[in-house]
Amino acid sequence: MISSLLVANRGEIARRIFRTCRELGIATVAVYSDADADAPHVREADAAVRLPGSAPADTYLRGDLIVKAAHVAGADAVHPGYGFLSENAGFAAAVADAGLTWVGPPPAAIEAMASKTRAKELMAAAGVPLLAPVDPDRATDADLPLLVKAAAGGGGRGMRVVRDLADLSGELAAARAEAASAFGDGEVFAEPYVVGGRHVEVQVLADAHGTVWTLGTRDCSLQRRHQKVIEEAPAPGLSDELRATLHTAAADAARTIGYRGAGTVEFLVSATGHAHFLEMNTRLQVEHPVTEAVYGVDLVALQLRVAEGEALAEEPPEPRGHSVEARLYAEDPAAGWQPQTGTLHRLSVPDGVRLDSGVADGGVIGVHYDPMLAKVIAWAPSRAEAVRKLAGALERARVHGPVTNRDLLVRSLRHPEFATATGLDTGFYDRNLDALTTAPDATATGLCALAAALADAHGRSRFGGFRNVPSQPQTKTYACGGTEHEIRYRLGRDGLHAEDFPGVRLVRSAPGRVVLEADGVRREFTVARHGDQIYVDSAAGSRTLTALPRFPDPGARTEPGSLLAPMPGTVVRVADGLAEGDRVEAGAPLLWLEAMKMEHKITAPASGTLTALHVKAGQQVEVGTPLAVVTV
C-alpha cells in the first residue's frame, strides 16, 4: 500500500490530491519552483522539495529532479496531476524504474495516445468513429473550414481555425512554431472543423483486472481559445442512443490500449448528433469534480486504490442530479483574454458550493503558470437549479485583485443559450462575447462609487464625514470599465446630499461597510481598499474601482503610436522580415508574446510606418514595456 505520495505538480491539483491523501492517511510530498516557494500547496504538504528555478522547463518538467525528490523525501509513489508531465510516457517509465508506484496508466497506454495522429489510427482500427484527416497540401475550398492541431500536448496550444485557403500555410507555420515551443514537438495535422460542434467527453476508470467503468458524460463546449471555461455533467440534450454510443466507444478505446486508472475520452458531437473521436487524455481532467458530484465518488481515491492493485466493483455507482463547474481565471475577456498578474487580496465564495483553488489571500499571481485561480462547482437535483446556484455563488463571491473573468462566467451561466442548453457549442463565445463583456450597469456602478466615497470619508474622519456647517461638496473620482464616475456629495444634519443620486439616503456607514436606501430599497455594500483599487461588493454584484488623483501627473505620457506590452511575458517571435521603416497595415501582426501558457498576437493599431521596434525574440518584458511605434 502507498504510504507517502509525491505530487509532481503544483497549485490547485496538488492541493486537491493532498486533500484525499489526508483522508486516507497517506503522507504527502510537494515539489516547488522558486516562484512557488510560498504557495499554498507547499505549506499544506507534509514535506516539500525545491526544484531550483522558476520556468516550467527547469522545474516541473524535469522528471529526473522529481524522481530524485521522491527518493530524498521518502515517498513511495508519484501522482502526476494534470498538465506538465502527466502524459509523458518516459516520465511514467522512469518513476516505475526507480521502484516507485506510478499513479496513472501504463507507459505504453500513455505512449499510444501521446500523438493525436497515432491515436486516431488506433481508434480507427478499433472501430471508434472519428474525423478523417485532411492533407494540407491537397486541401481545397470544399474542405474548409479546417482545424489545424498540434499532434502532441493539449490545452489549445498549436491550434488554429482556417477559413480561407490563402491563410493555410501561414497558420500551419504558426501552429508548428507554437507546438514546438510548448511541447518540443512541432508536428501538426489538419481535419475538418465542425461548425456548431459540441465538446463531449466520457470519464473512464479501469483497473488491472479487466473492469472498465464509464462514468457518464461531460459537456465542455464553452471554450475560449480552445480551452474550457464552463463544464457540466451529464452533457444535456443527448439521446439515449448517442450516450450509449459514446460510452461504448470510450470503453473500447480504453480496452484497446490496455488502460488502467482514470482517463477521459473526448468527442466532437456535430449538430446532427454524430460523434467523432478527438483524443484521449491519459490523466485526471481539470473538470473531474462535476463527475465526482454526480456519481458520489472520489476519483483521486479510486486512482490510488487502482494503483495499489485493488479491483473496481463490477458496475459504477448510479448517477444523480447535475453538476456545473466554472473556471475562474485572472484574465480580461474584453481585452482578448489577456492574462493578468498581481496580488490576490481576497478570494472567497459563499457556502454551498465547492471551491478548488491553488491560491490564497495575499498570494501573487505571476507570469510563469496558467492564470486559473480556482474552480467553483455546484451540484443540485436538476440542471436548472445547479446553474442558478453556481451563478449566484459567483456573483456573491469576493474576488479582490487582478481582473478576472468572474462577470463573464455569471453572464454566461445566465445567457439564454446556455440556460436552456440550446446553444451549447464551441462557437458560444465567438457569437456572444461582445454582449457578455458590455460595460456594467452605470447606475449600479454609480451607487458602488458613492458607497466607496462614503466609506473613505468615514475612514478619514472621526465624525464619518459629517459637517455641522454648510460646506462645499466633497468630490471623489473613480474609474470603472473605462468610464469615470465623479461623486459629489455633502453630509449634514439632515443626511446625505448627493448631486447625482436624488432620493438616495444614507442609512449608516463605516470604513468597510455602507448601507444605502434608494427608492425604498436598502442595499448593503462592503468596501475594501488596497492602494488605489477599491473593491465594492453587494448582493447585486461587485465592482472594482480605481481611485483617480485630483491632479493627474502631466508626465505620465507615452510617445504617440506606441505599442506597450499588455502583460509581462516573453517575445516568442517577430513577424518575418519586419524592420524599422517598413510600411504596416492596420491589424497586421507585428510580434507575439507568450505569457501564462498562452500566445498573444500584437498587431498594428493603424496603417502607417514602423518607426521603432524596441524588442527582439526571446526578450522578457514587463507590463507597459514599449514594444514598437507605428507612426501614421
HELIX and SHEET records of a PDB file:
HELIX    1   1 GLY A   11  LEU A   24  1                                  14    
HELIX    2   2 ASP A   34  ASP A   36  5                                   3    
HELIX    3   3 PRO A   40  GLU A   44  1                                   5    
HELIX    4   4 PRO A   56  ASP A   58  5                                   3    
HELIX    5   5 GLY A   63  ALA A   73  1                                  11    
HELIX    6   6 ALA A   89  ASP A   97  1                                   9    
HELIX    7   7 PRO A  107  ALA A  114  1                                   8    
HELIX    8   8 LYS A  116  ALA A  125  1                                  10    
HELIX    9   9 PRO A  136  ARG A  138  5                                   3    
HELIX   10  10 ASP A  141  ASP A  143  5                                   3    
HELIX   11  11 LEU A  165  ASP A  167  5                                   3    
HELIX   12  12 LEU A  168  PHE A  183  1                                  16    
HELIX   13  13 ASP A  240  THR A  256  1                                  17    
HELIX   14  14 HIS A  288  TYR A  295  1                                   8    
HELIX   15  15 LEU A  299  ALA A  307  1                                   9    
HELIX   16  16 PRO A  333  ALA A  335  5                                   3    
HELIX   17  17 ARG A  383  ARG A  396  1                                  14    
HELIX   18  18 ARG A  406  ARG A  414  1                                   9    
HELIX   19  19 PRO A  416  ALA A  419  1                                   4    
HELIX   20  20 PHE A  428  LEU A  436  1                                   9    
HELIX   21  21 ALA A  442  ARG A  460  1                                  19    
SHEET    1   A 5 ALA A  47  ARG A  50  0                                        
SHEET    2   A 5 ALA A  27  TYR A  32  1                                        
SHEET    3   A 5 SER A   4  VAL A   7  1                                        
SHEET    4   A 5 ALA A  77  HIS A  79  1                                        
SHEET    5   A 5 THR A 101  TRP A 102  1                                        
SHEET    1   B 3 ARG A 160  VAL A 162  0                                        
SHEET    2   B 3 LEU A 146  ALA A 150 -1                                        
SHEET    3   B 3 VAL A 188  PRO A 192 -1                                        
SHEET    1   C 8 ALA A 275  ASN A 281  0                                        
SHEET    2   C 8 GLY A 261  VAL A 269 -1                                        
SHEET    3   C 8 ARG A 198  ALA A 206 -1                                        
SHEET    4   C 8 VAL A 212  ARG A 224 -1                                        
SHEET    5   C 8 GLN A 227  ALA A 233 -1                                        
SHEET    6   C 8 HIS A 322  TYR A 329 -1                                        
SHEET    7   C 8 MET A 372  ALA A 380 -1                                        
SHEET    8   C 8 ARG A 354  SER A 357 -1                                        
SHEET    1   D 2 GLU A 331  ASP A 332  0                                        
SHEET    2   D 2 GLN A 338  PRO A 339 -1                                        
SHEET    1   E 2 GLY A 342  LEU A 344  0                                        
SHEET    2   E 2 GLY A 363  ILE A 365 -1                                        
SHEET    1   F 2 ARG A 346  SER A 348  0                                        
SHEET    2   F 2 ARG A 398  HIS A 400 -1                                        
SHEET    1   G 8 GLY A 495  ALA A 498  0                                        
SHEET    2   G 8 THR A 483  GLY A 492 -1                                        
SHEET    3   G 8 GLN A 474  CYS A 480 -1                                        
SHEET    4   G 8 GLY A 541  ALA A 547 -1                                        
SHEET    5   G 8 GLN A 533  SER A 538 -1                                        
SHEET    6   G 8 VAL A 521  HIS A 530 -1                                        
SHEET    7   G 8 ARG A 513  ALA A 518 -1                                        
SHEET    8   G 8 ARG A 505  ALA A 510 -1                                        
SHEET    1   H 4 SER A 562  LEU A 564  0                                        
SHEET    2   H 4 PRO A 626  THR A 631 -1                                        
SHEET    3   H 4 GLY A 608  LEU A 613 -1                                        
SHEET    4   H 4 ARG A 583  VAL A 584 -1                                        
SHEET    1   I 4 MET A 598  THR A 603  0                                        
SHEET    2   I 4 PRO A 589  ALA A 595 -1                                        
SHEET    3   I 4 GLY A 569  VAL A 574 -1                                        
SHEET    4   I 4 GLN A 620  VAL A 621 -1                                        
END                                                                             
